[in-house]
């Protein structure tokens, strides 16, 4: 399957064909925008009480790092009006809650107050099926038949429409490779996802994560894939900012990037044979 590598671009410059000299282009830099990583992920068979929200800003194309954002007041409220406070680890832009109570099917409300601006979002906690114990390995996988390919399975719930996010981590790529899937044409079936990479060899560990996601988050990630040009289309769309579900209630034009996601997650590790 085609995987979308996490969209964090680290540029080493543009290489001129036929030489090794690195050429940088003087690019205009837009004003920084707030980036909100509000992914509340509940790993199956855990309490799920410790959660994290990360605030940063966009930066220049050639910048090696993203700036963290401090000083925000962040809360998440459940349907019983229980308020969960996310408190920053000083100077990191990482806001931690250690008493969160995840409940599948409940809708939670996010509120962030920062520099006189109030950002809000709502999302429903979505369940995920178990990754099956059976994982298959094909040593003649990939498009050319020369890669090790791993296939994993999970059973879709036939009683409702479902959407999924899968992430694979392996030793040769720094960030998880992601893909979205839904059950529009496979409702109630055993779903299978395959992953291959040219450098995989015996002894390498592949970590698999499966998330249950809302249809709106599925649509958001699908747009990110198209905007990044990683969908396999030879005629990709023009890159653009993809808006999530977070709304600036104070000034709608000063929107934030990112998404408030509530997902149950299952994990599985596989060692290449």
N, C-alpha and C positions, 0 to 999 in steps of 0.2 A: 504494500500500500504506500501511497505517497504520504510522507510525513512533513508536517510544517515545523521547521525549527523555530524555537522561541525567537520572537522578533526583536532581537537586540542587535543592532548593527555596530560592529567594531571595524572601522575603516582603516586600512593601511595605505590608502592612496590609490590613484589610478595608474595602472601600468601601461606604458606606451608599447605597442606591438613592435617586437624586434629588438628591444633593448631592456636593460634592467633598471634604468633610472626611474625613480618614483616621482610622479608629478602630482601636485596638489592644486586644486582649483579653488579660487577665491569665491566662496559661496556666501550668499546672504543668509544670516541667521535670524529666524523669527523670534519674537519675544517668548521666553520660557512659558510653558503651560504646566499646570499641575497634573501629575500622573498618580492615580489612586489604584493600588493593587489591593483590592478588598476581596480576596479569595478565602472564603471560610470553607475549609475542607475537613470532613469528618471521616477518619479512617475507620473502616468496619471493625467492630469488636474492641473499640477504644472508647474512653470517656468523651473525647472531643472537647474537653473543657479549655484547653490552651489554644488560642487562635491569634493570628497576627495580621495587621493591616500595615502596608508600607506606603509612605508618601515620598515622592520625588518630583523632579521637574524634567522636562525635555531639555536637551542641550544641543550644542553645535554638532555638525556631522563628524568632525574630526576629534571631538572631545573623547577622551578615554574612559570617562565615568559620568554617572548621573548624580546630580546634586540631591541630597536628602532634604526633607522639609520638616522642620520642628515647629512646635508651638500650637499644634492643632488640638481641638477637643473632639474626640471621636466616641460615639456611642452607637450601639445596636440594640434595638428594642424588639421583644417578641410580642405575640398577640395578647399575652397576659399583662402587658405593660412592665415587664421586668426589664430593667435597663442594664446592659453590660457595657462597662467602661473599658476603653482601650487606652492604656497609659504608655507614653513614649519611654523607651530606653534612651536616656538623655543623649542628644546629639546624633542619633542614628536615623531618625525618620521611621523607625520601626515601633509600632504601637501594639502592645500586648494585652490580651485579656486572659485571665487564668481561671475564670469561673463561668465560662460560656456553657449554655445548655442547648445542644442541638436536638431538634425534633423534626423528623421527616414530615413533610406536608404542611408545616407551619410557615407563615410569611413573616419575614423580619424586615425591619426598617433601619437603614443606615443614616446617620447624621454626622456631618463633619463641619465644624466651625473653624475657619482659618482666615486671619487677616480681614475680619469683617464680612466675609463671604460664608454663606451656608450652602452646603452641598447635601443632597438627599438621594436615596435610592431604595427601592423595595424589591425583594426577591423571595422565592419560595424554596425551602430545602428539598432537594430532589434525591430520591433513592437510587441505588445502583445494584445490579446483580453481582454475584460472586464470580470471580475469574475461576474457571474450572482448573482442577489440578492437572489435567492433561495438557501438555505443551509439546508440539511437534517440531522437529528440526529437519530441515531439508538442506543438504550440502550442495545442491545444484539449483539454488534459488536465484532470485533477482532477474532482471530483464534479460541478461546474457547467460544465465544459468551458471554463473561462476562465483556466486556469493552464498554464504550461509544464511538461511532464512528461518526465522522462528515464527510459529503460528500459535496463537492462544485463542481461547473460546470463552463465551459467556452466554447465558440463557436469557433472552429477552422476555419481559413480562407482557403477556398477550392481553392483559386487561386494560392497558392504557398505551397511549403514544409515548415513545421514549426517545431521548437524545443522549448521546454519549460523547465524552472527550477521552481519548487515549493518549498516554504519554510514555515514551520509551527512552530510557537513559542507558548509555553504554560507554565504555572507556574512551572512545575516540572522538566524542563530540561533547563540548562543555555543557550544552544546555539540552533539556529534554526535547525530543522531536514529537510533535503533536498532530493529531488528526481528529476531526469531528465526524460523527456517524449518527444516523437515525434509523428507525425501524419501519419507515414508510413502505418498503417492499419486503420486509422480513419480520413482520409482527409475530411474536410468539416463537420465533425460530431460535436455534442455537446460532449465535453470531460468531464470526471468526475474523481475526485481524492478523495480518502477516507483516513481518518486518525483516528487512535484510540490509546488510551493510558490507561493503567490500573488504574491510579490514578485520572483521570478526574472525576469531580463531578459537580453537579448543582452550578452555580455561577462562575465557572472558565471561563476565557476568552481565546479563541484561536485566534491568529492572523495569517492570511494567506497572503502570498505574491506569486504572479505569475509573472515570468519574461519571456520575449521573448528573446531567445538566438540563436546564430548562430549554424550551424551544427558542426563547429569545436569546439566550446565551449561545446556542448553536448557530443562530443567524449572525450574531456578532462575530464569532470565530470564523464562520464561513466567509464573511466580508474581509476579515483580516487576511485570510489565505489568498483571496483574489487580489487584494491591494498589495500584498507582498510579492506577487508574481510566482508563488510557489505551488500553484495548483496544476502545473503541467501544461498550461495553455501556452502555445507558441506566440499568441498575441495578447499579452497580459494587459490588464487595465492600468490606467494612470495611477501611480501611488497617491493616496490621500489619507487624511486623518479619519479614522473610523470611530464614530461616537458610540459610547456605551450607554448604560442605563442610569448613570449618575447625572443629576440635574443641579445646576447652580441656581438656587431659588432667589439669590440676591441680584445677580446679573447674568442672564441667560447667554449673553454673548461671550462671557468669560468662562467658557465651559472647561471641564476637566476631562482628561483622557483616562480610560480604564473602565472597570466593570465591578459591580458588587455581585459576587457569585456565592451560592450556597450549595455545596455538592457533597454527597456521600461518596467515598472513594474506597476501592479495593486495590490491593497490591499483590504482586507476585514477582519472585526473582527466579531466573533461569541461568544455569551455567552451561555454556556451549561445550558440547562433547567432541 
